[in-house]
Amino acid sequence: MLKVIKMENKRDVIFIGGGPGGYVFAIRAAQLGLKTACIESRGTLGGTCLNVGCIPSKSLLNLSENYHKAKKDFNNQGIEISEIKLNIKKMMSNKDKSVQVLTKGVEFLFKKNKVTYIKGKGVLFSENDVVVYDNDKKIPYKAKNIVIATGSSPTSLPGIDIDEKNIVSSTGALTFSEVPKELVVIGGGYIGLEMGSVWSRLGSKVTVIEYLDFITPGMDREISNEFQKILTKQGINFKLNNKVTAVKNKKDKVIVEFINNKTNSNETLECDKVLVSVG
């Protein structure tokens, strides 16, 4: 049985999810005069894009490119710099600052437009009732309309458990505390290639294993081929037309087993970290 709901916990519309699908519409609904609330369990607004997606990955792409240029290109351009060092802790802090500025910006827009920001996990009980779980608290809310905007989460392959330590999703790949000596990326889509490019520039030996015989599925094949040439020149190794069958932790290493789709031959790779980026 739900508790009696206080007047201050009643809304015209409640959005479950504070990502681009939730916060943008919540702000607009409030601007149109609706009493609006938005529930978000992450603790910060902005969803995957601002917190663990587009923004932090582009920040690291930019920072890693600057490092790569300083180390590889500047001397050839007549800019001589000695003893270039990578401070991964400071780089990650810079990335986190970019994220914080934008997520706090969304929070400010909520206050400006009088959208109630509710921290916690929203659970639907009926078409008009939602309960927010925040640690030990359970707070019921009622709304004339409830919009589900919970977004998506990374998927894995059968039998491969993502622990966000040695076997990671893109979220884990954004927070490495040190540069992996060897990184295997499972999946040749743009997310895996983005993170592979970042860590390759910072010094990792990166290998991409893709089930198809080309990278970036869904993209124009000519662009895909040219993109692969650029990444190969950057130092990334590609194993196309291969099916990953197992990923296992072995002490401080990870073993990746895969089969060549053409020859049906088995191969094994040993690495420090594995990024599972298959969708």
N, C-alpha and C positions, 0 to 999 in steps of 0.2 A: 504493500500500500504506500502511495506517495503522501508525503506530508502536505499540510495546508500551505499553499504557496503565497508568500507575501506579495503585496502590490508592487514593491520595488523589483521583484523577480519576474514580473510579467512584461512581455515585449510584443511589439507588432511582428517582428521578425528576428530570428536568431540564426546566425551562421555558424556552422560547426566546421572549423578550419580557417586559419588565419593566413593562408597563402594567397597568391594572386587571384584565385577563384573566389576567395572569401573576403579578403580585406577591401578589394576594389568595390565589390558590390555592396558591402556593408557601409562603406563611406557614402556611396551613391544613394542607398536606401535612406540613410540618415538625412542627407541633403534634401530628399523628397518629403521629409517630414515624418518618417516612420520612427518609432521608438525601437532602436536597434542594438543588438549585442552580438559579439563575436567570441566564440570559444576556441582556444588554442592550447594544446597540450605541451608544445615544445618549450614554452617559457619565453619565447621571442616570436614576434610576428614576422611575416614575410615568406613563410613556407620554405620548401626545398630550395627554390630559386635564390632567395637572399641568404639563407643560412648555410646550406650545404650543397649548392648547385652552381648556377650561373655566375654569381658574384664572386665567391671565393675561388672558383676555378679560373675565372678570367684574371683575378688578382694575381694568382700564382703563375699563370701563363705570362703575364706582363713582367713580373719580377724575375722569373726564370729566364726570360728572353734577355732582360737587361744584364743578368749575370753571365749568360752565354756570350753575349756580344763583348762584354768587358774582357772575358777570358780568351775568346777565340778571334774576334774581329778587330778590336781596337788597334793592336800592334800593326796590322796590315794597313790601317788607315792613318798611321802616323801618330796615334795616341798611345804612348807607352806608359803602362801601369805595372808596377811590380807587386808581388805578394798579394794577389787577390784572394780573399778568403770568403767562404760561404758561412754565414751565421744563420743557420736554419731556424733557430729559436726566434731571432729578430724578424726573419722573413714571415714566419707564421703569425707573429704578433701584428705585423703590418697588414696581413690578410684579414686577421680577426677584427682589426680596427675598421677596415672597409665595410665589413659585414655589420658591425655594431652601429656605425653611422647610419646605415640605410634602415636597419630594423627599428632603431630608435625614431627614425623619421616617420615610419608608418605608425608607430605608437603616438607620435605627436599629432598626426593627421586624425587619428581616432579621437583624441582629446578635443581637437579643434572642431570636429564635426559632431561631437557628443555621441560617439559610438562607445558603448560599454565594453571594455576588454576583460574577458573572463579567462583566467588561467586555470587549466585543468583539462581532464578528459571528458568530453561530452558523450553521453550514452542515451540513445532514444528509448523512451518507454511507450510513446504513442505518437500520433501525428502532430500533437500539440505539446507534448511533455518531454523534457530532456533533463537528465540529472548530470551535474558536473562533479566528477571525482577529483579532489585535490588533496593528496596525501590521505589523511584520515577523515577529511570532510566530505560530506555528500550534500550538495545544495541543489534543490529542484527548481526548475524554471519552466514557465509556460509561455508559449508564443502562438499567435494566429498562424504564422508561417515559419517553417524550419527549413533551412537550406543546407544540404550536405555538400561540403567542399573540402573533402579530406585528402584530395590529391592522390599521389601514387607512392609506392615504395620499391626499392630495388628487388629484382628477382634473382634467383640463383639457378644452378643446374641440379638435377636430381643427384642426391648423395653428396653434394658439396655444401658444407656448413660454413657460413660466413661468421667469423668470430671477431672481426674488426681489429684484429691484432696482426696475425700473419696472413690470414685469408680475409681480404677486405672488400667492401663495396666502394663506390666512389666517395662516400662519406669518410671512410677510414683512410682512403688515399689522400684526402685533403689535410690529414692531421699527423702524418708521419713525423716522429721526433728526430729522425736522422735519415739520410739518403740511403735507400737500399742499394747494396752492391749489384744485385740482380733482381729485376722485377719482371714477372710474367703477367701480361694482360690477357684475360680470356674475353674475347669479343672485339671485333674490329669496327664498332660503331663510334660515333663522334665523342661520346663521353670517355670511353676507354682510351681513345687516341689522344684526347686532350690531356688526360692525366699522365699517359705514357710519355707525351711530349714534355710535360713539366719536369718529370723525374729524370728523363733522358738528358735534358739540358743541365740539370743539376748534378749529373754524374752517374746515374744508374745505367746498367746494361739492360735495355728493355727488349723483351720479345713479345710480340703480339700473336696469339693463336686465334684464328678465325675459321669457323665451320665452312663458310663459302669460299669461293676462289677469288674474291675481291673484297675490299674494305668498304666501309660506309654504305651498307645496303640501303636501297631507296634513293640514293643520290645518282646523278648522271654518271654513267660509267667512265666517260672521258675525264671528268673532274676527279672521280675516284682514283683513276690510274695516275693522274698528275700529282694528286695529294700523296699517294703512296711513294712516289719518287722523291718528293720533298722530305717526307718522314724518314725514308731510307737514307737519304743524304745526311740527315740529322743524326743517324746512327741507330735507328730503331730496326730491329730484325723482325721479319714477318714469316710466319708459318701458316700459309693459307690452305684451305681445303683439308683441315684437320679437325677431328672431333675429340674434345676432351672427355675422358672417361673417368678420371679420378683425380682428386687433389687431397694430399695427405700431409699433416704436420709430422715432421720427424726431427725431434729435438729442437734445435734453433733454425732448422731449414724447412722448406716446403717442397714436396715432390709432386710434379704435375705429370700425369700420364695421358697420352692422346694417341689417336689412330689416324693415319693418313687415309683419306677417303678414296684415293685413287689406287694406291698400292696395297692397302689394308695392313700396312706394317705398323708395329707399335714403336712409340718413342717415349722417352722420359726426359724431363728437365728438372734440375734442382735449382732453387732460387731462395731468396730471403723473404720476399713478399709476393703474394698473388692478388691481383685485382680482378674480381669477377664483375664483368660489365656486359651482361647479355640482355639487358632490357629492364 
